[in-house]
Amino acid sequence: MARLTVGTSAGEVLGLIASGEARTRGALARHTGLSRATMGERLETLFRAGLIDEGELAKPSGGRPSRVLALDTRRYVVLAADVGEDHVRLLLTDLTGRVVAERLGSMPVSAGAVAVLGWVTTTGRRLLDEADRSPHHLLGVGLSLPALVDHARGRVASPSVMTGWEGYDIEELVRQTFDVPTVVENDVNARGYAEHRQDWRSFDDLLYVKAGTGIGSAIISAGGLFRGARGAAGDIGHLRLSPDDGPLCRCGATGCVESLAAGWSIVRDLRAAGFDVSSTREAMDLVRGGTPEAVNLLRAAGRTLGRAIAYAVSLLNPSIVVVGGSLSSHHLLTGVRESVYSCSPPLATNDLRVVEGRGGERSGATGAALLAVARSLEPDAVNGRLRDAEPVRVAVGGPRA
């Protein structure tokens, strides 16, 4: 990172600590050019606000040992919701994404924005109470939604499968209860962000593909989430591989990746073959039971999906492709790898890894939480909060000398 100016704010100092770029007083001084006295003032402000802690001694190669600065995870929290087709997973997490409280509610997305977000905010208050926190301790809110999102406007993009959500200012609906920074994100982007931050952080360029009932992808470029001009980047499921003679997709087009490789298309083909299945879960039960027709369809889906991923690999040149979702398995990845390595340029695949995702059922909500933390810790948000907050001192570990 380039050296910051002598006017470096407390919010910018916090950003250096949170990112790990500078975690001792000496490293902060080198990054910012601030004097010892001025740096002490910035840090004291952050200590008093309960945003940072000072702990173990670092062991530098030479010179005096320094205590490591880190986010204080004992005071502030974020609220995150992963809105699914028929349920909402709600998490209260600390600033590292560790779950403090959780609730799973039977709330269909079709109930509409007002009903779903009403449940989120009402239940969110209960989780705050259970965790012995007040709304003052809430730094931000993150929402993971099963649709394309106009990120700049905080709204579901139209057309959408989310009936009853079009036109609503989602951030404003949340602010009616919690006046904090709010992030509205597509669920695949949220999952991909969680995978990167928690399991694959050493890879700056990552492509995450969610293969389930539907198909989508998230792009991590230079360590950050890439959304494109309007939030539509990564919509790999509706890349038309067979536009002339392919099957009809749910979107109304023909030959989309989803119509050839998604969970619902495997269910369609199994039913045509005489199997009594009605969901992706039931189709995967057949795969796990070793039913040859189901296994063959899943491997074929992997090869088809791999062709689409190969196009993305050629364009984006990621270091790693992570495949998650309910279809993710050895059989699917076998087909994906076959197509990716045979259809992509050699230079793009020389060191490319194609791996199965590690995120579980919480990954969408966890990603939304981590995105909310990132938004809440942006310098302008932190500086605004520091201006408005009372300077309440909290206990921290270790001396500050």
VMD Tcl script that draws the C-alpha trace (Angstrom):
set ca {
  {0.00 0.00 0.00}
  {1.23 3.52 -0.77}
  {2.35 5.65 2.16}
  {-0.58 7.67 3.53}
  {-0.36 11.40 4.22}
  {0.25 13.02 7.59}
  {-3.48 13.75 7.73}
  {-4.28 10.05 8.08}
  {-7.53 9.73 10.03}
  {-8.40 7.31 12.80}
  {-10.63 5.48 10.30}
  {-7.72 4.98 7.92}
  {-5.53 3.75 10.78}
  {-8.24 1.24 11.68}
  {-8.33 0.09 8.06}
  {-4.61 -0.71 8.15}
  {-5.06 -2.70 11.36}
  {-8.16 -4.57 10.13}
  {-6.51 -5.54 6.82}
  {-3.36 -6.76 8.55}
  {-1.18 -4.35 6.55}
  {0.09 -2.71 9.73}
  {-0.54 -4.26 13.15}
  {2.05 -2.62 15.39}
  {2.69 1.02 16.26}
  {5.96 0.95 14.36}
  {4.39 -0.49 11.22}
  {1.59 2.10 11.39}
  {4.14 4.92 11.68}
  {5.98 3.64 8.60}
  {2.77 3.39 6.58}
  {1.33 6.76 7.58}
  {4.22 9.07 8.39}
  {2.40 10.18 11.55}
  {4.48 11.28 14.52}
  {4.52 9.13 17.65}
  {2.30 11.63 19.49}
  {-0.25 11.92 16.66}
  {-0.36 8.17 16.18}
  {-0.92 7.80 19.93}
  {-3.92 10.13 19.68}
  {-5.42 8.19 16.76}
  {-4.99 4.88 18.58}
  {-6.36 6.25 21.84}
  {-9.50 7.34 19.99}
  {-9.93 3.82 18.62}
  {-9.25 2.24 22.02}
  {-11.84 4.45 23.68}
  {-14.41 3.59 21.03}
  {-13.85 -0.11 21.71}
  {-12.77 -0.79 18.13}
  {-9.25 -2.13 18.71}
  {-7.34 -4.16 21.26}
  {-3.64 -4.54 21.97}
  {-2.41 -7.99 22.79}
  {0.55 -10.31 22.31}
  {4.11 -9.14 21.71}
  {5.23 -9.38 18.09}
  {8.64 -10.92 17.42}
  {10.42 -8.74 14.87}
  {13.66 -9.79 13.23}
  {15.42 -6.98 15.06}
  {14.66 -4.12 17.41}
  {12.27 -3.76 20.30}
  {9.26 -6.13 20.43}
  {5.88 -4.43 19.88}
  {2.40 -5.43 20.90}
  {0.05 -6.54 18.14}
  {-2.99 -4.39 17.42}
  {-6.22 -6.06 16.28}
  {-9.95 -5.50 16.05}
  {-11.63 -5.74 19.45}
  {-14.21 -8.47 18.97}
  {-15.85 -8.11 22.39}
  {-18.12 -5.14 21.87}
  {-19.46 -4.51 18.38}
  {-21.45 -6.87 16.14}
  {-23.08 -6.99 12.72}
  {-26.40 -8.54 11.69}
  {-26.57 -10.65 8.53}
  {-29.43 -12.42 6.78}
  {-29.32 -15.02 4.02}
  {-32.74 -14.97 2.37}
  {-33.55 -18.29 0.71}
  {-36.51 -19.58 -1.25}
  {-38.44 -20.70 1.83}
  {-36.36 -19.64 4.85}
  {-34.14 -16.91 6.27}
  {-30.91 -17.59 8.16}
  {-30.05 -14.74 10.52}
  {-26.65 -14.34 12.16}
  {-25.24 -11.94 14.70}
  {-21.45 -12.00 14.37}
  {-18.44 -10.22 15.79}
  {-16.09 -8.25 13.55}
  {-14.22 -11.38 12.45}
  {-17.37 -13.24 11.34}
  {-17.55 -15.46 14.43}
  {-21.21 -16.29 15.15}
  {-22.54 -14.78 18.38}
  {-26.21 -15.72 17.90}
  {-28.27 -17.36 15.17}
  {-31.87 -17.92 14.11}
  {-33.40 -19.91 11.22}
  {-36.89 -18.79 10.28}
  {-39.54 -20.24 7.98}
  {-40.11 -17.11 5.93}
  {-40.54 -17.51 2.14}
  {-38.94 -14.88 -0.07}
  {-42.31 -14.62 -1.84}
  {-43.73 -12.95 1.29}
  {-42.19 -9.74 -0.06}
  {-39.67 -7.16 1.07}
  {-41.72 -5.57 3.84}
  {-42.63 -8.87 5.53}
  {-39.19 -10.49 5.21}
  {-37.22 -7.43 6.31}
  {-39.72 -6.87 9.12}
  {-38.92 -10.35 10.39}
  {-35.18 -9.71 10.00}
  {-35.20 -6.47 12.00}
  {-37.59 -7.72 14.69}
  {-35.67 -10.96 15.16}
  {-32.42 -9.02 14.95}
  {-33.45 -7.00 18.00}
  {-34.10 -10.24 19.89}
  {-30.66 -11.57 18.95}
  {-29.08 -8.35 20.19}
  {-30.89 -8.76 23.50}
  {-29.80 -12.41 23.77}
  {-26.19 -11.38 23.17}
  {-26.44 -8.59 25.77}
  {-25.96 -5.92 23.10}
  {-27.95 -2.80 22.31}
  {-28.57 -1.27 18.87}
  {-25.65 1.06 19.67}
  {-23.35 -1.97 19.43}
  {-24.60 -2.82 15.93}
  {-22.10 -1.57 13.32}
  {-23.85 -2.77 10.17}
  {-26.34 -5.04 8.42}
  {-25.71 -7.41 5.51}
  {-28.36 -9.03 3.31}
  {-27.77 -11.94 0.93}
  {-30.57 -12.23 -1.65}
  {-31.32 -14.92 -4.28}
  {-31.36 -12.53 -7.23}
  {-29.23 -10.07 -9.13}
  {-28.77 -6.91 -7.10}
  {-28.25 -3.33 -8.26}
  {-25.52 -2.81 -5.68}
  {-25.21 0.96 -6.12}
  {-28.93 1.52 -5.47}
  {-29.42 -1.24 -2.89}
  {-32.32 -2.81 -4.79}
  {-33.23 -6.08 -6.41}
  {-32.58 -5.81 -10.15}
  {-35.57 -6.32 -12.42}
  {-36.65 -8.75 -13.81}
  {-36.39 -10.91 -10.73}
  {-37.70 -14.13 -9.25}
  {-38.30 -12.16 -6.04}
  {-41.94 -11.19 -6.43}
  {-42.85 -8.37 -4.07}
  {-39.32 -6.92 -3.89}
  {-39.12 -4.85 -7.07}
  {-38.91 -1.12 -6.54}
  {-38.23 -1.24 -2.80}
  {-35.28 0.66 -1.36}
  {-34.04 -2.22 0.79}
  {-31.43 -0.19 2.63}
  {-34.05 2.39 3.60}
  {-36.39 -0.32 4.92}
  {-33.59 -1.58 7.17}
  {-32.64 1.96 8.29}
  {-36.15 2.47 9.64}
  {-35.08 0.13 12.47}
  {-31.26 0.14 12.39}
  {-29.58 3.36 11.24}
  {-26.30 1.72 10.29}
  {-24.47 0.99 7.00}
  {-26.33 -1.74 5.10}
  {-25.01 -4.00 2.33}
  {-27.41 -5.68 -0.12}
  {-25.72 -8.44 -2.08}
  {-26.48 -11.31 -4.44}
  {-26.30 -14.63 -2.58}
  {-23.62 -16.11 -4.84}
  {-21.40 -13.06 -4.36}
  {-21.89 -13.37 -0.61}
  {-20.95 -17.06 -0.66}
  {-17.94 -16.43 -2.87}
  {-16.75 -13.61 -0.61}
  {-17.04 -15.87 2.44}
  {-15.11 -18.67 0.71}
  {-12.33 -16.26 -0.19}
  {-12.05 -14.51 3.17}
  {-12.27 -17.65 5.30}
  {-10.63 -20.41 3.26}
  {-8.75 -19.13 0.20}
  {-7.47 -15.70 1.22}
  {-3.99 -16.35 -0.16}
  {-5.48 -16.34 -3.69}
  {-6.04 -12.78 -4.96}
  {-7.90 -13.93 -8.08}
  {-10.63 -16.48 -7.46}
  {-13.70 -17.66 -9.34}
  {-16.46 -19.13 -7.18}
  {-19.21 -21.13 -8.89}
  {-22.37 -22.13 -7.07}
  {-23.91 -25.21 -8.66}
  {-27.27 -26.06 -7.15}
  {-30.87 -25.78 -8.24}
  {-29.59 -22.72 -10.13}
  {-26.10 -21.74 -11.24}
  {-24.16 -18.53 -10.65}
  {-20.65 -17.30 -9.98}
  {-18.73 -14.70 -8.00}
  {-15.51 -13.06 -9.12}
  {-12.75 -12.09 -6.72}
  {-10.22 -9.91 -8.56}
  {-7.10 -8.43 -6.94}
  {-8.47 -9.55 -3.58}
  {-11.82 -7.75 -3.91}
  {-15.33 -8.64 -5.05}
  {-15.89 -7.64 -8.68}
  {-19.52 -6.78 -9.45}
  {-19.27 -5.08 -12.84}
  {-20.98 -1.84 -13.87}
  {-24.45 -2.75 -12.56}
  {-23.91 -5.82 -10.40}
  {-24.46 -8.35 -13.18}
  {-20.92 -9.75 -13.32}
  {-20.74 -13.51 -12.82}
  {-24.17 -14.48 -14.19}
  {-22.63 -17.60 -15.72}
  {-25.84 -19.64 -15.42}
  {-27.42 -17.78 -18.33}
  {-24.48 -17.97 -20.70}
  {-26.09 -19.57 -23.77}
  {-23.99 -22.56 -24.79}
  {-26.59 -24.02 -27.20}
  {-28.83 -21.12 -28.26}
  {-30.18 -22.80 -31.42}
  {-31.12 -26.29 -30.30}
  {-30.76 -26.28 -26.50}
  {-33.60 -26.84 -24.02}
  {-35.78 -24.02 -22.73}
  {-34.40 -22.25 -19.66}
  {-36.42 -20.84 -16.78}
  {-35.42 -17.36 -17.96}
  {-37.24 -17.90 -21.27}
  {-34.14 -18.29 -23.45}
  {-32.83 -21.55 -24.90}
  {-29.55 -23.35 -24.32}
  {-28.47 -21.56 -21.12}
  {-25.96 -23.30 -18.85}
  {-28.74 -23.70 -16.27}
  {-30.98 -25.51 -18.76}
  {-28.16 -28.00 -19.37}
  {-26.45 -28.40 -15.99}
  {-28.45 -26.97 -13.07}
  {-30.17 -29.08 -10.44}
  {-33.61 -28.43 -11.89}
  {-32.49 -29.62 -15.34}
  {-31.08 -32.85 -13.85}
  {-34.44 -33.39 -12.11}
  {-36.17 -32.79 -15.46}
  {-34.00 -35.39 -17.21}
  {-34.38 -37.94 -14.41}
  {-38.15 -37.60 -14.54}
  {-38.04 -38.08 -18.32}
  {-36.11 -41.30 -17.63}
  {-38.88 -42.54 -15.32}
  {-37.52 -41.58 -11.89}
  {-39.92 -40.14 -9.32}
  {-37.93 -37.09 -8.20}
  {-39.06 -33.52 -7.66}
  {-36.06 -31.68 -6.18}
  {-32.30 -31.31 -6.46}
  {-31.96 -32.94 -3.05}
  {-33.78 -36.05 -4.22}
  {-31.64 -36.18 -7.36}
  {-28.47 -35.99 -5.25}
  {-29.82 -38.77 -3.02}
  {-29.88 -40.97 -6.13}
  {-26.30 -39.96 -6.91}
  {-25.15 -40.78 -3.39}
  {-26.97 -44.11 -3.67}
  {-24.97 -44.93 -6.80}
  {-27.86 -44.85 -9.31}
  {-26.00 -44.97 -12.68}
  {-28.41 -42.68 -14.55}
  {-28.13 -39.97 -11.88}
  {-24.34 -40.25 -11.65}
  {-23.99 -40.02 -15.45}
  {-26.25 -36.96 -15.60}
  {-24.26 -35.23 -12.87}
  {-20.93 -35.93 -14.60}
  {-22.36 -34.66 -17.88}
  {-23.57 -31.56 -16.05}
  {-20.02 -31.11 -14.75}
  {-18.58 -31.26 -18.27}
  {-21.13 -28.71 -19.49}
  {-20.53 -26.42 -16.54}
  {-16.81 -26.85 -17.11}
  {-17.18 -25.46 -20.65}
  {-18.75 -22.31 -19.26}
  {-16.09 -22.07 -16.57}
  {-13.41 -22.48 -19.26}
  {-14.69 -19.33 -20.96}
  {-14.47 -17.50 -17.63}
  {-10.96 -18.85 -17.01}
  {-9.87 -17.60 -20.43}
  {-11.26 -14.12 -19.72}
  {-10.36 -13.73 -16.04}
  {-7.30 -15.96 -15.53}
  {-8.06 -16.83 -11.88}
  {-5.56 -18.71 -9.71}
  {-8.29 -20.97 -8.32}
  {-11.83 -22.07 -9.18}
  {-13.96 -23.01 -6.19}
  {-17.14 -24.99 -6.89}
  {-19.81 -25.01 -4.18}
  {-23.55 -25.55 -3.89}
  {-25.73 -28.61 -3.49}
  {-24.44 -30.29 -6.68}
  {-20.80 -29.96 -5.64}
  {-19.28 -33.43 -5.40}
  {-16.53 -35.65 -6.76}
  {-18.68 -36.57 -9.75}
  {-19.42 -32.96 -10.70}
  {-15.82 -31.83 -10.23}
  {-14.54 -34.67 -12.37}
  {-16.56 -33.34 -15.29}
  {-15.71 -29.71 -14.53}
  {-11.96 -30.39 -14.47}
  {-12.14 -32.40 -17.68}
  {-13.62 -29.47 -19.61}
  {-11.70 -26.65 -17.92}
  {-8.27 -28.18 -18.54}
  {-9.09 -29.23 -22.11}
  {-10.89 -26.06 -23.24}
  {-8.87 -23.27 -21.58}
  {-5.55 -21.86 -22.86}
  {-2.51 -23.66 -21.40}
  {-1.08 -20.50 -19.86}
  {-4.34 -19.95 -17.93}
  {-4.37 -23.49 -16.54}
  {-0.68 -24.18 -15.84}
  {-1.08 -23.48 -12.12}
  {-4.88 -23.36 -11.92}
  {-6.57 -25.25 -9.08}
  {-10.17 -26.46 -9.32}
  {-11.44 -27.39 -5.87}
  {-14.64 -28.12 -3.96}
  {-15.96 -25.32 -1.78}
  {-15.63 -25.52 1.99}
  {-18.49 -23.21 2.96}
  {-21.50 -24.81 4.61}
  {-25.09 -23.73 5.09}
  {-24.00 -20.54 6.81}
  {-21.79 -19.29 3.98}
  {-24.32 -16.89 2.46}
  {-25.05 -15.24 5.80}
  {-21.38 -15.29 6.77}
  {-20.44 -13.58 3.52}
  {-23.11 -10.93 4.10}
  {-21.74 -10.41 7.61}
  {-18.16 -10.00 6.39}
  {-19.31 -7.55 3.70}
  {-21.20 -5.59 6.36}
  {-18.05 -5.47 8.50}
  {-16.02 -4.23 5.54}
  {-18.58 -1.49 4.80}
  {-18.81 -0.49 8.47}
  {-15.03 -0.21 8.80}
  {-14.58 2.05 5.78}
  {-12.77 5.21 6.95}
  {-15.70 7.58 6.36}
  {-18.10 5.31 8.28}
  {-15.65 4.93 11.18}
  {-14.83 8.63 11.35}
  {-18.52 9.53 11.32}
  {-19.22 7.09 14.13}
  {-16.31 8.42 16.17}
  {-17.59 11.98 15.79}
  {-21.05 10.96 17.01}
  {-20.11 8.51 19.75}
  {-19.43 9.17 23.40}
  {-15.81 8.34 24.30}
  {-16.50 5.37 26.54}
  {-13.34 3.56 27.73}
  {-13.40 -0.24 27.66}
  {-10.91 -2.68 29.15}
  {-8.26 -3.93 26.74}
  {-5.57 -6.55 27.05}
  {-1.98 -5.60 27.73}
  {-0.16 -2.30 28.27}
  {-0.10 0.37 25.56}
  {3.44 1.52 25.92}
}
mol new
graphics top color blue
foreach p $ca { graphics top sphere $p radius 0.5 }
foreach p [lrange $ca 0 end-1] q [lrange $ca 1 end] { graphics top cylinder $p $q radius 0.2 }
display resetview
